[in-house]
Amino acid sequence: MAKVAIATRQPAHAGKSLGGHGVSLKVLEPASRMSLRARPAAVAALSKAIGVTLPEKPKSSAVKAGRTVLWLGPDEWLVIDEAGGDPIGDCASVKGLHSAVDVSHRNVGIAVIGPNAADTINAGCPQDLSLAAFPVGAASRTVLGKVEMVLLRTGEDAFRLECWRSFSDYVWGFLSEAARDG
Amino acid sequence: MAGSYRISGQGRLTPAKTARFTFDGKSMTGLAGDTVASALLANGVHLVGRSFKYHRPRGILSAGAEEPNALVTVSRDAARKTPNVRATVQELYDGLTVASQNRWPSLSFDVGAVNDIASPMFSAGFYYKTFMWPKAAWHKFYEPNIRAAAGLGVAPDQPDPDHYSALYAHCEVLVLGGGAAGLAAALAAAETGVRVIICDEQAEFGGALRYEKGAVIDGQDGWSWAQDVVAKLAAMDNVTVLSRTTAFGYYAQNFVGLVERVTDHLARPGRDEPRERLWQVRAKRVVIATGAIERHMVFANNDRPGVMLASAARTFLNHYGVVVGRQIGVYTANDSAYAAAIDLKKAGVGVAAVVDLRDNPSGPLVDEARALGIEVNHGRAVTSVNGSQRIKSMTVQAKGGGAERTIAVDALLMSAGWTPSVHMFSQSRGKVAFDDATKRFLPGTYAQDCVSVGACNGFDSLEDTVAQALEAGANAARDAGAKSSKGVTLKVEASEGWTGGMLGSGPGAGAGTTVKAFVDFQNDVTAKDIRQAVHEGMRSIEHVKRFTTNGMATDQGKTSNMHGLAIAAEALNKDIPAVGLTTFRAPYTPVTFGAIVNHARHGLFDPTRKTPTHSWAESHGAVFEDVGQWKRAWYFPRAGEDMHQAVDRECVTVRKSAGLFDASTLGKIEVVGPDAARFMELLYTNPWEKLEVGRCRYGIMLREDGFIYDDGVVGRLAQDRFHVTTTTGGAARVMNHMEDYLQTEFPDLDVWLTSVSEQWAVIAVQGPNSRDIIEPLVEGIDMSDEAMPHMSVREGMICGVPTRLFRMSFTGDRGFEVNVPADYGRAVWEALWAEGQKHGACAYGTEAMHVLRAEKGYIIVGQDTDGTVTPNDAGLDWAVGKKKTDFVGIRGMTRPDLVAKGRKQLVGLKTKDPRTVLEEGAQIVENPKQAIPMKMIGHVTSSYWSANCDRSIAMGLVLGGRDRIGETLYVPMPDGVIEVEVTGTVFFDEKGDRLNG
């Protein structure tokens, strides 16, 4: 076994970036991701275990120490860890009813940043992305053109977009086209 | 001056800014800001096209979006060619090429004009009567010839090189229309701070202020006021101002479609600029300020070039500085046309006479016209005009008849009154109501959160319009949640008030006449046609419309609907509201396919999904096939191999040594929770409670009706955790199916479903050497037969990364499926490939996968099943838990039809000639000598050449198939009948020894 070369991680579109009219796109670094489902009784214990209080307000998120938790449904969260942690391992000892599934490699993260970031996303996303309706920290599972995505507002002019790995070609292509439109 | 009909000191265009264009090859000059229509008129051109049916010469009727006549083809280059463009809407730019339509060989000499002489043949409903016999001639002769003779422009024959964009937008108040009403409403709404979007189809805002001279608002003339308001709105952060933007459709819950024409007016569009941008706006409140459209008068030859709407002539003069003639006549039933006569007279144009149908026209406009020395003929009508390609004179007669007087004119301006534009209101599903006093349909009952203001709401005076619009704008903002309310007031100091008008045909074109008095110009419908429709039994306006095609052209009857309705009502001897109004439908004006499709072209038409090892397969010569949205490696031809040879080699190699196959596209669902096994019991036919941790089982999923829905191997990773696989095509719908049942039927279960289809790359390693290839790379898993028998799953490490290693087989040989996190897929594949090379293994594609599984009789759901196949039909009774009392489909399975004898069953088929490969989908019969149509008793579902069996193999669904094993059946094909023997479905290694071989 010692002779075997360790497999290297080869994410889709690694390092890709593009500048458009008032917007830039960048494929984000690989991260650990967890799909977390839980009954209300387990929320407190899970929050403690992962170190971030699970948000319970629709379309919201919480972030702490490189770990972001996005509310996706009444019993569903997406945890994104960019600090090299192991959210699945952190949940292992929690007794309350929950399901923690590793989806680290399922998604590709893309940053959309700039004054035209919202318009670029709105080319294919029907949600109201004004700051009033979708403030910094807002999160939603929604669509971009013909595919599903998870959208997180990380700043007034900045979004993190997560899509499934095999849809990343389409999403990147769609955003690149939309970014042409100033 | 750009054009000899351009008058110095008139209009708002800049004389120095010229733009060259060609019309039917002739070079002309216009001004920046011109439309094609104004530029042509400036050059003295009135004849711009031929009509749809009769090929009659046609000119320019209007100055706006309602134009039915002046349809031209505009082109930028060979590929950028747009037919049927309204010359009154297309803005001029330097280098624009314009061509007239529906004429041959030329606009002035058109062979098709014979249709005009033969017009009695083409009266209303001629389609349905004349071309019925013989029946076969319709497709072959009548239809193609009628299509060639009728019609308008020709569709472009090259791909559209432009790109189109799209944007979803949200606002509190959306204002449709940027005339005085729209601007006032937008201003009042915007001042409260809420988000406002205002759009207008014109290049510049202002609406009717474009031609009205009398308006003074807040001390400014109307047009200047409008431009100032637009500038003010555009400078506000909460306002989006969209010119050249048409609201074309009003859908549910205040969802409004707008199309913005971004570059159609530019001589040199930027590379990144989309030609058009589709806006899909969700508004809390909508203010409809769409104005009114002037109607023409219905009299003989009212379609001749030179005859136009009075407001159009006024627009050409007051905005574009173009006079439409040197000596004009006016025919009206309404005050507003007097303003046109006055403006033209003051600009130095001869006004021969105003002919007013009313007996006693009065008011300031009439007085002013008289004061300017314009002859006013009241109680009289224009009964015809003379001149074909341009009018020369008008014939005037008293209403009741009598002596005719011919007056020389080169243009005739007409107005039958104004029709409120209730299109958007009606599209919102609001109900219009007929106002008997003013003989017009107005917004009645609202269906959505919108309000109509101004002329489209029946307001005739500017003062009332602005006052109502201000209030409506502020109210809309307040109702949409505006916190503040900053009152806006506007003082209307002067305006033009218009009253009067008439509906239907005028004198000389009434009942009993046969003159060509056009109601619908674009579809060549005359007053006589509408009466004929009534005469032939049409009673509903919907029938009259379809019989005559009145209002069914691309202009949607903007100028014609009310006249058509009035004529039908008169013929039916009914009131207008009793006859009804036809429905207004989207789009308001034609919308390009490009705008609708926008980004969804080429690679963005549909997502193309690729697996983590796609690039490896590509670099190793794989030929790919489309499986849903996925690209899957189909086969890996080596130099000199065709598909057949490659697949044969792959199939043989897998059974001789081993093969690597990318199975990443399989759907994968992680089922987690204390009730996971109970849930699996309910969703699959198989038993799961007793499946040990670390073991796998082939599962079948049914629909409620008892038919097979999906299948796949499921591994139990822990007491409360299953790794479920689905078919590639079933991935999304199986997940939805499971979630649906979980949420609606079994919400009491403590279990959750997570799609992990894309978390795991799956590398199938199949064949006798498969274990030897994998084992050296694996850590923490004992892969011996004792420790890891067939149908088991282990978690451990491969190449230093986590794996879920399944021992399972879709080939019948010893096999494994290596699951690794997707980003490691390519690296692990390469490591396995390197090991495989030591054993002479190959990479194989989906075709070999299909052959190998067919050799073993393994079904593919969707190929060997079609949604009407039960587990028993497919020979899979063994997979149904006999002791189970409940699962989805258990009751469906016992329906009488599903347990009756004589169902189609899956069997093997061996051709008598082993070299003959059946065609999938071919029908099977008992007796090939019976008369056609033969009784078909089944069909071939899978068929391949099997190199391992050295013969063809096939499966099929055959009536009572399992009882026919050993029988000979027949497959009739175009080039002969193929004899087949019915067999079992396993063609290779019947005992199954090789699973451990």
Boltz contact constraints between the chains, C-beta under 6 A:
constraints:
  - contact:
      token1: [A, 1]
      token2: [B, 779]
      max_distance: 6.0
  - contact:
      token1: [A, 4]
      token2: [B, 777]
      max_distance: 6.0
  - contact:
      token1: [A, 4]
      token2: [B, 799]
      max_distance: 6.0
  - contact:
      token1: [A, 6]
      token2: [B, 800]
      max_distance: 6.0
  - contact:
      token1: [A, 7]
      token2: [B, 799]
      max_distance: 6.0
  - contact:
      token1: [A, 7]
      token2: [B, 801]
      max_distance: 6.0
  - contact:
      token1: [A, 7]
      token2: [B, 824]
      max_distance: 6.0
  - contact:
      token1: [A, 7]
      token2: [B, 827]
      max_distance: 6.0
  - contact:
      token1: [A, 7]
      token2: [B, 828]
      max_distance: 6.0
  - contact:
      token1: [A, 8]
      token2: [B, 827]
      max_distance: 6.0
  - contact:
      token1: [A, 9]
      token2: [B, 823]
      max_distance: 6.0
  - contact:
      token1: [A, 10]
      token2: [B, 823]
      max_distance: 6.0
  - contact:
      token1: [A, 10]
      token2: [B, 826]
      max_distance: 6.0
  - contact:
      token1: [A, 11]
      token2: [B, 823]
      max_distance: 6.0
  - contact:
      token1: [A, 35]
      token2: [B, 754]
      max_distance: 6.0
  - contact:
      token1: [A, 37]
      token2: [B, 752]
      max_distance: 6.0
  - contact:
      token1: [A, 97]
      token2: [B, 750]
      max_distance: 6.0
  - contact:
      token1: [A, 99]
      token2: [B, 672]
      max_distance: 6.0
  - contact:
      token1: [A, 99]
      token2: [B, 673]
      max_distance: 6.0
  - contact:
      token1: [A, 99]
      token2: [B, 752]
      max_distance: 6.0
  - contact:
      token1: [A, 101]
      token2: [B, 670]
      max_distance: 6.0
  - contact:
      token1: [A, 101]
      token2: [B, 754]
      max_distance: 6.0
  - contact:
      token1: [A, 103]
      token2: [B, 759]
      max_distance: 6.0
  - contact:
      token1: [A, 105]
      token2: [B, 759]
      max_distance: 6.0
  - contact:
      token1: [A, 105]
      token2: [B, 821]
      max_distance: 6.0
  - contact:
      token1: [A, 105]
      token2: [B, 822]
      max_distance: 6.0
  - contact:
      token1: [A, 105]
      token2: [B, 823]
      max_distance: 6.0
  - contact:
      token1: [A, 106]
      token2: [B, 758]
      max_distance: 6.0
  - contact:
      token1: [A, 106]
      token2: [B, 759]
      max_distance: 6.0
  - contact:
      token1: [A, 122]
      token2: [B, 167]
      max_distance: 6.0
  - contact:
      token1: [A, 122]
      token2: [B, 168]
      max_distance: 6.0
  - contact:
      token1: [A, 123]
      token2: [B, 166]
      max_distance: 6.0
  - contact:
      token1: [A, 123]
      token2: [B, 167]
      max_distance: 6.0
  - contact:
      token1: [A, 126]
      token2: [B, 168]
      max_distance: 6.0
  - contact:
      token1: [A, 128]
      token2: [B, 170]
      max_distance: 6.0
  - contact:
      token1: [A, 147]
      token2: [B, 607]
      max_distance: 6.0
  - contact:
      token1: [A, 164]
      token2: [B, 758]
      max_distance: 6.0
  - contact:
      token1: [A, 165]
      token2: [B, 758]
      max_distance: 6.0
  - contact:
      token1: [A, 165]
      token2: [B, 822]
      max_distance: 6.0
  - contact:
      token1: [A, 166]
      token2: [B, 609]
      max_distance: 6.0
  - contact:
      token1: [A, 166]
      token2: [B, 758]
      max_distance: 6.0
  - contact:
      token1: [A, 167]
      token2: [B, 607]
      max_distance: 6.0
  - contact:
      token1: [A, 170]
      token2: [B, 607]
      max_distance: 6.0
  - contact:
      token1: [A, 173]
      token2: [B, 603]
      max_distance: 6.0
  - contact:
      token1: [A, 173]
      token2: [B, 604]
      max_distance: 6.0
  - contact:
      token1: [A, 174]
      token2: [B, 604]
      max_distance: 6.0
  - contact:
      token1: [A, 177]
      token2: [B, 599]
      max_distance: 6.0
  - contact:
      token1: [A, 180]
      token2: [B, 272]
      max_distance: 6.0
  - contact:
      token1: [A, 181]
      token2: [B, 165]
      max_distance: 6.0
  - contact:
      token1: [A, 181]
      token2: [B, 274]
      max_distance: 6.0
